[in-house]
Amino acid sequence: MSLTLAHLSDAHIGPLPQPRRRELVGKRFTGYLNWTRGRAHVHDMDLLAALVADVHTQHPDHIAMTGDILNIGLKAEYPLARAWLETLGAPHDVSFVPGNHDAYVKGTMPDLAATFAPWTKNDAGETGYPYLRLRGNVAIVGLSSGVPTPPFIASGRLGRQQCQAAATLLAEAGRAGHVRVVLIHHPPHRNGASFGRALADAEDFEAIIRRIGAELILHGHNHRLMTHYMAGPQGPVPIVGVASASAMLKPQDKAPDFTVEAALGGKTFSFHLAEALKKGPVVVYFYPKSFTQGCTVEAHDFADNAANFAAAGASLIGVSADTIKTQIQFSSRECRDKFPVGADPDGKVIHAYDAQMLKLGGMGPAMSSRISYVIAPDGRVLYAYQDMSPDKHIANTLAVVRQWRKDHRM
């Protein structure tokens, strides 16, 4: 029996409720400043809603949410977090583990436990960590690494008691022949996060996996797609971290410069964003996979409008995780020799632009979501649009570059 598992993390839902003055003491004060000056402009609730809607169209059998729904642990945040988690699905169909932002301060730990209890119960109806939820032949083991920490510290800890209990659950599930999937917020391996952000007892967890094993470990926390492997008794155990479910580059952000091997008209060349921007705005559109239906439709539409983009002073490039061999064919057959497509098989550019998407269902290769950026000649993002449907990407980006040209005519 197979099970399709969707994985989300680090939703950081907003807007943040207005805190009372007495709530802004200690860590909450610095966290509130961090939210108002930075995070509030990074985490996009429209993007989050679109992602959740897209997950539901895929009809996964189960959804894993690995923490950080909240921001600074305000008491008023917990009802909002529960309401958002309900949009993912019923407790039977969604499993949750908390992150450091969910467990931000000691005073609201009871609120944390009460709010998310339905999504953390084991099959006997008991709450607490670790838990084991059996779905088909898949044993979902949820761990809590979210603990209150001092200001400027975002580390996690499992603790000896939880580690021992997790070892028992994993061993029993292994003997029963179940596929064991571990959910945890912090990267569970040494050097998985920077100092002050890492799992304090990662070495102890590694020892458990080395001795008992698991089939898959899912985490969040770092706000980026990560893959790693941990030694297990039957071979390497894959560890997959996902990007924040609500973050993407925003207008006025500095666009990461990049160079990729690209193809135009069946011929390869090196595309450098900084060089292209010297000639005017650049539309960089990311798409999941060459020669698939939606991506082919999108390529045809961009090709049909290539002259319109050029008339507005803009150039185009499509980017996906396909190899350059594939892009050589795609550039001629579907892009119709009108614009280049870049090859990013290692996902570095995709990651830099918050465009990564892990194949639903587990350990598929990393690929990009469908997201289009318009980048101004000064290297800043003018516009960002994400939708798995290709329908509006061309019209929206063309309207932006036409407006830019109108605003910059001498």
C-alpha positions as CSV (number, residue, x, y, z in Angstrom):
1,M,0.0,0.0,0.0
2,S,1.4,3.4,-0.9
3,L,0.7,6.7,0.9
4,T,1.0,10.1,-0.6
5,L,2.4,12.5,2.0
6,A,2.5,16.3,1.6
7,H,4.9,18.2,3.8
8,L,4.6,21.9,4.9
9,S,6.5,23.9,7.4
10,D,7.2,27.4,8.8
11,A,3.9,29.1,7.8
12,H,4.5,32.0,10.1
13,I,0.9,33.2,9.7
14,G,0.0,36.9,9.8
15,P,-0.9,39.6,10.3
16,L,0.4,39.5,13.9
17,P,-2.3,40.3,16.4
18,Q,-1.6,43.7,18.2
19,P,0.3,42.7,21.4
20,R,-0.4,44.2,24.7
21,R,2.4,46.3,26.2
22,R,2.9,43.8,29.0
23,E,3.4,41.0,26.5
24,L,6.3,42.7,24.9
25,V,8.9,41.9,27.5
26,G,12.1,39.8,27.1
27,K,12.2,37.7,23.9
28,R,8.9,38.8,22.6
29,F,10.1,42.4,22.3
30,T,13.0,41.5,20.0
31,G,10.8,39.1,18.1
32,Y,8.2,41.8,17.6
33,L,10.8,44.1,16.2
34,N,12.0,41.3,13.9
35,W,8.5,40.7,12.7
36,T,7.6,44.4,12.0
37,R,10.9,45.2,10.4
38,G,11.4,42.1,8.4
39,R,9.3,38.9,8.6
40,A,6.0,40.7,8.0
41,H,7.3,41.7,4.5
42,V,8.6,38.2,3.7
43,H,5.7,35.9,4.7
44,D,2.9,36.2,2.1
45,M,-0.5,34.9,3.2
46,D,-1.8,34.9,-0.3
47,L,1.1,32.7,-1.3
48,L,0.4,30.5,1.7
49,A,-3.3,30.2,0.8
50,A,-2.4,29.3,-2.8
51,L,0.0,26.7,-1.7
52,V,-2.5,25.0,0.6
53,A,-5.1,25.1,-2.2
54,D,-2.6,23.5,-4.6
55,V,-1.8,20.8,-2.0
56,H,-5.5,19.9,-1.7
57,T,-5.8,19.6,-5.5
58,Q,-3.2,16.9,-5.3
59,H,-5.3,14.8,-2.9
60,P,-2.6,13.7,-0.5
61,D,-3.4,10.8,1.9
62,H,-1.8,12.7,4.7
63,I,-0.2,16.1,5.5
64,A,2.8,16.7,7.7
65,M,3.2,20.2,9.2
66,T,6.6,20.5,10.9
67,G,6.1,23.6,13.0
68,D,6.4,27.4,13.3
69,I,2.8,28.3,12.5
70,L,3.2,31.1,15.1
71,N,5.6,34.0,15.3
72,I,6.2,35.3,18.9
73,G,3.9,33.1,20.9
74,L,1.2,35.7,21.7
75,K,-1.8,34.2,23.4
76,A,-4.0,35.7,20.6
77,E,-1.9,33.8,18.0
78,Y,-3.0,30.3,19.1
79,P,-6.6,30.5,18.0
80,L,-5.5,31.8,14.6
81,A,-2.9,29.0,14.3
82,R,-5.6,26.4,15.1
83,A,-7.9,27.9,12.5
84,W,-5.2,27.8,9.9
85,L,-4.3,24.2,10.7
86,E,-7.9,23.3,10.3
87,T,-7.6,24.5,6.6
88,L,-5.1,21.7,6.1
89,G,-7.5,19.0,7.2
90,A,-9.1,17.0,10.0
91,P,-6.7,15.9,12.8
92,H,-6.9,12.3,11.4
93,D,-5.4,13.5,8.1
94,V,-2.8,16.0,9.4
95,S,0.1,15.5,11.8
96,F,1.7,18.5,13.6
97,V,5.0,18.9,15.5
98,P,5.9,22.3,17.1
99,G,8.8,24.6,16.2
100,N,10.7,27.2,18.2
101,H,8.3,30.0,17.3
102,D,5.3,27.9,18.5
103,A,7.1,27.4,21.8
104,Y,8.4,30.9,21.9
105,V,8.1,31.6,25.7
106,K,7.5,29.4,28.7
107,G,4.3,31.1,29.7
108,T,2.3,29.9,26.7
109,M,3.4,26.3,26.7
110,P,-0.1,25.2,28.0
111,D,-1.7,27.1,25.1
112,L,0.6,25.3,22.7
113,A,-0.3,21.9,24.1
114,A,-4.1,22.6,24.1
115,T,-4.2,24.2,20.7
116,F,-2.6,21.5,18.7
117,A,-3.6,18.5,20.8
118,P,-6.0,17.0,18.2
119,W,-3.2,16.9,15.6
120,T,-0.8,15.3,17.9
121,K,-2.8,12.4,19.4
122,N,-1.6,8.9,18.9
123,D,-4.0,6.2,17.7
124,A,-5.0,5.5,21.3
125,G,-6.2,9.1,21.6
126,E,-3.3,10.1,23.9
127,T,-1.4,13.4,23.6
128,G,2.2,14.1,24.1
129,Y,5.6,13.6,22.4
130,P,6.7,11.4,20.9
131,Y,3.6,10.1,19.3
132,L,3.0,7.3,16.7
133,R,0.2,7.5,14.2
134,L,-0.3,4.5,11.9
135,R,-1.7,5.4,8.5
136,G,-1.8,2.3,6.3
137,N,1.7,0.7,6.6
138,V,3.3,4.1,7.4
139,A,4.2,4.8,11.0
140,I,4.4,8.6,11.6
141,V,6.5,9.4,14.6
142,G,6.1,13.0,15.8
143,L,8.8,14.6,17.9
144,S,8.8,18.0,19.7
145,S,12.1,20.0,19.4
146,G,10.4,23.3,20.2
147,V,11.5,24.7,23.6
148,P,11.5,28.2,25.0
149,T,14.9,29.8,24.5
150,P,16.5,33.2,25.4
151,P,16.5,36.2,23.0
152,F,18.3,35.7,19.8
153,I,18.4,31.9,20.3
154,A,16.3,29.6,18.1
155,S,17.8,26.2,19.0
156,G,15.8,23.1,19.8
157,R,16.0,20.1,22.2
158,L,14.4,16.7,22.4
159,G,15.6,15.7,25.9
160,R,16.6,12.3,27.2
161,Q,13.1,11.1,28.0
162,Q,11.7,11.9,24.6
163,C,14.7,10.3,22.9
164,Q,14.3,7.1,24.8
165,A,10.6,7.0,24.0
166,A,11.2,7.7,20.4
167,A,13.7,4.9,20.2
168,T,11.1,2.5,21.6
169,L,8.5,3.6,19.1
170,L,10.9,3.3,16.1
171,A,12.0,-0.1,17.2
172,E,8.5,-1.4,17.6
173,A,7.4,0.0,14.3
174,G,10.5,-1.5,12.6
175,R,9.8,-4.9,14.0
176,A,6.2,-4.6,12.7
177,G,7.5,-4.0,9.2
178,H,6.1,-0.4,9.0
179,V,7.6,2.4,6.9
180,R,8.8,4.9,9.6
181,V,8.5,8.6,8.9
182,V,9.9,10.9,11.6
183,L,8.5,14.5,11.9
184,I,10.7,17.1,13.7
185,H,11.0,20.9,13.3
186,H,14.8,21.4,13.7
187,P,17.3,19.7,11.3
188,P,18.1,16.6,13.3
189,H,21.7,16.1,12.3
190,R,24.9,17.8,13.5
191,N,25.7,20.9,11.5
192,G,22.1,21.0,10.2
193,A,21.7,24.6,11.3
194,S,24.0,27.4,12.4
195,F,25.1,28.1,16.0
196,G,22.2,29.1,18.2
197,R,19.7,27.6,15.8
198,A,20.6,23.9,15.8
199,L,19.2,20.9,17.6
200,A,21.2,20.7,20.9
201,D,21.0,16.9,21.1
202,A,21.3,16.0,17.4
203,E,24.2,13.6,18.3
204,D,21.8,11.6,20.5
205,F,19.2,11.5,17.8
206,E,21.8,10.4,15.2
207,A,22.8,7.6,17.6
208,I,19.1,6.4,17.7
209,I,18.8,6.3,13.9
210,R,22.2,4.7,13.5
211,R,21.1,1.9,15.9
212,I,17.4,1.5,15.1
213,G,16.8,3.3,11.8
214,A,13.9,5.0,10.0
215,E,12.9,5.3,6.4
216,L,12.4,9.1,6.1
217,I,12.9,12.1,8.3
218,L,11.1,15.4,7.5
219,H,11.9,18.8,9.1
220,G,11.6,22.6,8.6
221,H,13.3,25.5,10.4
222,N,15.9,26.6,7.9
223,H,13.3,28.0,5.4
224,R,15.0,26.2,2.5
225,L,14.9,22.9,0.7
226,M,17.5,20.6,2.1
227,T,18.5,17.0,1.6
228,H,20.8,15.1,3.8
229,Y,21.5,11.5,4.8
230,M,22.0,9.9,8.2
231,A,23.6,6.5,8.8
232,G,21.1,3.8,9.6
233,P,21.4,0.0,10.2
234,Q,20.2,-0.8,6.7
235,G,21.9,2.1,4.9
236,P,21.5,5.9,4.7
237,V,18.3,7.4,5.9
238,P,17.1,10.4,3.9
239,I,16.4,13.7,5.7
240,V,14.3,16.3,3.8
241,G,13.8,19.9,4.9
242,V,11.4,22.2,3.1
243,A,11.3,25.9,2.6
244,S,8.9,28.2,4.4
245,A,5.4,27.7,3.1
246,S,4.7,31.4,3.0
247,A,8.0,33.1,2.0
248,M,9.1,34.2,-1.4
249,L,11.1,37.1,-2.8
250,K,9.0,40.3,-2.7
251,P,9.0,43.5,-4.7
252,Q,12.0,45.7,-3.9
253,D,14.0,42.7,-2.7
254,K,17.5,42.4,-4.3
255,A,17.3,39.6,-6.8
256,P,20.1,37.0,-6.5
257,D,22.5,37.2,-9.4
258,F,23.1,33.9,-11.2
259,T,24.8,32.3,-14.1
260,V,23.3,29.2,-15.7
261,E,24.0,27.1,-18.8
262,A,21.2,27.9,-21.1
263,A,19.9,27.0,-24.6
264,L,18.4,29.1,-27.3
265,G,17.5,27.7,-30.6
266,G,19.1,24.4,-29.8
267,K,22.5,26.0,-29.0
268,T,24.0,26.4,-25.6
269,F,25.5,29.5,-24.0
270,S,26.2,31.0,-20.5
271,F,23.4,33.2,-19.3
272,H,24.4,35.8,-16.7
273,L,21.6,37.8,-15.1
274,A,23.7,40.9,-14.4
275,E,24.7,41.1,-18.0
276,A,21.1,40.7,-19.2
277,L,20.0,43.5,-16.9
278,K,22.3,46.0,-18.6
279,K,19.9,45.9,-21.5
280,G,16.7,46.3,-19.5
281,P,14.3,44.4,-17.3
282,V,14.5,40.6,-17.3
283,V,11.5,38.2,-16.8
284,V,12.8,35.1,-15.0
285,Y,10.1,32.5,-14.9
286,F,10.5,29.2,-13.1
287,Y,8.6,26.1,-14.2
288,P,8.4,22.5,-12.9
289,K,9.5,20.4,-15.9
290,S,10.1,20.7,-19.6
291,F,7.8,18.9,-22.0
292,T,5.0,18.5,-19.4
293,Q,1.6,19.8,-20.4
294,G,1.4,23.0,-18.4
295,C,5.0,23.9,-19.0
296,T,4.7,23.4,-22.7
297,V,1.6,25.6,-22.8
298,E,3.5,28.3,-20.9
299,A,6.5,28.1,-23.2
300,H,4.2,28.5,-26.2
301,D,2.5,31.6,-24.7
302,F,5.9,33.2,-23.8
303,A,7.1,32.4,-27.3
304,D,4.0,34.0,-28.9
305,N,4.6,37.1,-26.8
306,A,8.4,37.3,-27.1
307,A,8.2,40.2,-29.5
308,N,5.9,42.1,-27.1
309,F,8.3,41.7,-24.3
310,A,11.2,42.9,-26.5
311,A,9.1,45.9,-27.6
312,A,8.8,46.8,-23.9
313,G,12.5,46.6,-23.5
314,A,12.5,43.3,-21.6
315,S,14.2,39.9,-22.1
316,L,13.1,36.5,-21.1
317,I,14.5,33.3,-19.6
318,G,12.8,30.2,-18.3
319,V,14.5,28.1,-15.6
320,S,13.8,24.6,-14.5
321,A,15.7,21.7,-12.9
322,D,16.0,19.9,-16.2
323,T,19.4,19.1,-17.7
324,I,20.9,21.2,-20.5
325,K,20.4,18.2,-22.8
326,T,16.7,18.5,-22.2
327,Q,16.7,22.3,-22.5
328,I,18.4,22.2,-25.9
329,Q,15.5,20.3,-27.2
330,F,12.9,22.3,-25.3
331,S,14.3,25.6,-26.5
332,S,13.7,24.7,-30.1
333,R,10.6,22.5,-30.0
334,E,8.5,24.4,-27.5
335,C,10.1,27.8,-27.0
336,R,10.3,28.0,-30.8
337,D,13.8,29.6,-30.8
338,K,12.2,32.8,-29.3
339,F,13.8,32.9,-25.8
340,P,16.4,30.9,-23.8
341,V,15.8,28.3,-21.1
342,G,18.3,27.7,-18.3
343,A,19.3,24.3,-16.8
344,D,19.5,24.3,-13.0
345,P,19.7,20.5,-12.2
346,D,21.3,21.1,-8.7
347,G,18.5,23.6,-7.8
348,K,20.8,26.4,-6.7
349,V,19.1,29.1,-8.7
350,I,15.7,27.7,-7.9
351,H,16.5,27.7,-4.2
352,A,17.9,31.3,-4.3
353,Y,14.6,32.5,-5.7
354,D,12.4,30.6,-3.2
355,A,11.0,28.6,-6.1
356,Q,11.7,25.1,-4.9
357,M,9.0,22.5,-4.7
358,L,9.5,18.9,-3.5
359,K,7.6,16.3,-5.5
360,L,4.4,15.4,-3.6
361,G,4.6,11.9,-2.3
362,G,8.1,11.8,-0.8
363,M,11.5,11.4,-2.1
364,G,11.1,12.6,-5.7
365,P,13.8,14.9,-7.2
366,A,13.6,18.5,-6.2
367,M,11.9,20.7,-8.8
368,S,10.7,24.2,-9.1
369,S,7.2,25.6,-8.5
370,R,5.7,27.8,-11.2
371,I,6.7,31.4,-10.3
372,S,7.5,34.4,-12.4
373,Y,9.7,37.4,-11.5
374,V,10.2,40.7,-13.2
375,I,13.6,42.1,-12.3
376,A,14.4,45.8,-12.9
377,P,17.8,46.9,-14.3
378,D,18.9,47.9,-10.8
379,G,18.6,44.2,-9.8
380,R,15.6,44.6,-7.6
381,V,12.4,42.6,-7.9
382,L,9.6,44.5,-9.6
383,Y,7.0,41.8,-9.5
384,A,6.5,38.2,-8.4
385,Y,3.6,35.9,-9.3
386,Q,3.1,32.3,-8.3
387,D,0.4,30.0,-9.5
388,M,0.7,26.4,-10.7
389,S,-1.7,27.3,-13.6
390,P,0.3,28.9,-16.5
391,D,-2.7,31.1,-17.5
392,K,-1.8,34.5,-16.1
393,H,2.0,34.4,-15.9
394,I,2.5,35.9,-19.4
395,A,-0.2,38.6,-19.2
396,N,0.8,39.7,-15.7
397,T,4.5,40.0,-16.4
398,L,4.0,41.7,-19.7
399,A,1.8,44.3,-18.1
400,V,4.5,45.0,-15.5
401,V,7.3,45.5,-18.1
402,R,5.0,47.7,-20.2
403,Q,4.3,49.9,-17.2
404,W,8.0,50.0,-16.4
405,R,8.8,51.2,-19.9
406,K,6.1,53.8,-19.7
407,D,7.5,55.1,-16.4
408,H,11.1,55.2,-17.7
409,R,10.6,56.8,-21.1
410,M,12.9,59.8,-21.6
